[in-house]
Amino acid sequence: MVMEEILETASRLGIDLSQVDLDSLRLPPGEDFGIKSDDEDMNEEYPLEFDMGFGNIIVVDNLPVVPKEKFEKLEGVVRKIYGQIGVIKEDGFWMPVDPATQKTLGQCFIEYNTPREAELAREKTHNYKLDKSHVFAINMFDDIEKFLKVPDEWAPPETKPYTPGENLQQWLTDEKARDQFVVRSGSDTEVLWNDARHLKPDPVYKRAFWTESFVQWSPLGTYLATVHRQGTAVWGGATTFKQLMRYAHSQVKLIDFSPGERFLVTYSSHEPSNPRDTHRVVLNIFDVKTGKVMRDFKGNADEFVVGGTGGVTGVSWPVFRWGGGKDDKYFARIGKNVISVYETETFTLIGKKSIKVENIMDFSWSPTDPILALFVPELGGGNQPARVSLIQIPGKEEMRQKNLFSVSDCQMYWQSNGDYLAVKVDRYTKTKRSTYTGFELFRIKERDIPIEVLELENKNDKIIAFAWEPKGHRFAVIHGDSPKPDVSFYSMRTTHNTGRVSKLTTLKGKQANALYWSPAGRYIILAGLKGFNGQLEFYNVDELETMGVAEHFSATDIEWDPTGRYVATSVTSIHEMENGFNIWSFNGKLLYRILKDHFFQFLWRPRPPSFLSPEKEEEIFKNLKKYSKKYEAEDQDVSLLLSEQDREKRRRLKDEWDSCVNDWKKWHEEDRSERQSLRDGEASDEEEEYEAKEVEVEELLDVSEEVLAFEE
Amino acid sequence: MRPILMKGHERPLTFLKYNRDGDLLFSCAKDHTPTVWFADNGERLGTYRGHNGAVWCCDVSRNSMLLITGSADQTAKLWNVQTGSQLFSFNFDSPARAVDFSVGDKLAVITTDPFMGLPSAIHVKRIAQDPSEQTGESVLTIKGPQGRINRTVWGPLNKTIISAGEDAVVRIWDSETGKLLKESDKETGHKKTVTSLSKFADGSHFLTGSLDKSAKLWDIRLLTLIKTYVTERPVNAVAMSPLLDHVVLGGGQDASAVTTTDHRAGKFEAKFFDKILQEEIGGVKGHFGPINALAFNPDGKSFSSGGEDGYVRLHHFDPDYFHIKI
């Protein structure tokens, strides 16, 4: 009931609500006066765990039916199978016997010490073949009741009338073409518009304790995901944020959307009951729209550990990497000597088999095409070279392969359109004591995929960072020694040299250790984070000139808005002080600064890709003047308004202050005589007594005469 | 603006005070020895020896004859400014902290910390014309609130006493009866310990600085909140220019949490704000630790800051300063 209704009812009954202590009211038990309690919803959401449950009991079906004489033998067999998995409780084994025939019923009940063991037993022995005609069917005792409730006859499900949903992409239609972002600080999570024209954020939605660990936008910005103990939820809507779907996954730790937002992968890892065992991990893949579990994966942590080495928690996230562009067609994961590629039509392995690759270390998908790039290190002490190969999915044909010698490590970087792949190769020098770095550049879209080798001018330079220009053909590298490394820009095609990579420029001695390209390309931020305390240089790669230099002291994170118009730099709670974020224009002008204690996250809401064709974009770019006129006029209006408001505000503050000062002067005057008497008649209050006078004193220090020679 | 560095204290500074004429600067530090300096050139004039603990606060009489100091050695002492000799010692059962002479210098207010089960307290003492007649008797003792009182000053015409401290509340007491008259609003007031309090020259309003990273300007009669100045660091010290509409906030990261990597991380700057527009004008860097004390020369043409680093920095403003426009 709304407060207004309550007030109305109260006034009708002649009750003064301010006299009533609402908390002291007690309703008769079982009576709700037609008001549905919100508490019930809570109960639904948080099912209580009873100590006394039967979660630790399993029911084994399809056992052989044996006469009394063989009872003990069967018991021995069953006990042996289930004793291996966990400790069966004393008296925890019961195999019922038909009193009429004295034969067993083909069932038994096993009680473990913990529900976890029971769960494990069910997983491991369900469909266990004791012999040809006896395949075990295992159920949790707790589930039996649920199964009993299933009606025997199938009834057609009710078809609910179609209710049109909200426009989940409403935010894209903002009149001022602003972007949204989410920030998390303290217990609050807040979504805001970036109102750069007014130099401030504009609130959209705020909620305390919205999430229990972090929030995440879906890749196209439609949903905001929150993470809770019970699972994950996604939020969205036309005007505000409403819960759209829940995905139950107890103790979920990590989540990942597929690039086209069709699927959501959730991950949790659970402490083993026996410390010698490894952690158990559970992965669920949900359909985002329906909330249905499409496939789940369970197993020991080491099954999900990549590339052999890796500790107990060495699962690299995301476990499943999505491929095939925005269609969400394939996902793959790496295992020991295999890559498992699944397709989302049936959620099974492609060709029912994983791809066998001995010793595979790493792989990555092309961002746009179903192409896998994989790296296999050297084998047999250098007898078998390391290699990088490209594999086409679903055919699994190798498109291209490159053998590499004396390799210590490889990193793969895809350009965002999948046009190029750069492989950073660290090689040992002859002495094997140190390494040097080179690049292998693959031109994926060209015939036969030509490969080019790029080495830096100084081969011994360490590579600190590498980044492709989004949608472009250029890349930037930070190389050299840490206090003053150099930054170089290369292009895969220049006007007179289309087939070869060429260097554009090198900037010497930059305080930078990270590269942030604008999502629209052309502009890049050379950032000095961590040791460099947040140095920022905004650089124009078209003109090869610096647009602006700035600093956001101890900045930890930098993120461009999805349009490439603004940049957010933030200091998160890694640092104790300075928490908050700055918003900059693309050319390095600080627009506004917001300080928030315990600042955890800043995330721009992503936008789906533009519908404009590249030709249209080109056309707009050419005729920018024509298009920008309208916006410039708007900008002008806003800035006029702002300065007017600012003047107005100042005038108001000044007036208020003057009235305060007048009051004080008046009081001060009134108190004068009393104050004098307190000071035993000493007259002066302040300045009247002494007045500053400027007195010029001339003092003759020395007089000397000198004869100067006069020349003609 | 080239500051004059005054190195005389061996421990962190706690308080700075100019005399009315603005020719003397008194400094208190944790090293037991209040010191007096020439406010013009920073030369050390003398020290006041006798305390046996950190000295938290001091005040000087209008005629610059009498100095009162409050110390952690559970005493507040009266000194002859000129000779440096101790005239009287008020003994308490817990550390003394804030001290302030009334208008007319016939009364002094002294606060004591909560200690060994004793609550904090505000004591009003009569100051005798002739030091030989001085007694330790209290005219009034007010049992204070929870937690330490960090600063206390007299209200207009000595009718009220204003106190502020650890519980973040600013209070106005009746100086005759000891009754609590006003308390600052919990909503709009400070959220953390009030570390400093400074009265404007004419006593019409005062400024408080707090660890909640803000400073607030209050009307001294009505205790209405007039302005709030927000900064990025806990505020340890505040001062108001008597000449221009400027306020200065000093502070910095807590000394125990200061990073060892970069002195900029601590932000040990004295920050200047426009008093009316509440906007930051600029900052004066230099200290290697948090700023604990700030004071303006009564002529408004210089100010000094005292830091955790043990230095007093005396700044004479450049001519440009007097023409700042924002």
Interface residues (C-beta under 8 A of the other chain):
Chain A: N533 F553 S554 E576 M577 E578 L595 R650 L653 K654 W657 C660 W664 W667 H668 D671 E674 R675 L678 R679 D680 E682 D685 E686 A692
Chain B: R62 S102 V103 G104 K106 P156 L157 N158 A201 D202 G203 S204 H205 D219 R221 I226 E232 R233 D245 Q253 A257 D262 R264 A265 G266 K267 K275 I276 L277 Q278 D299
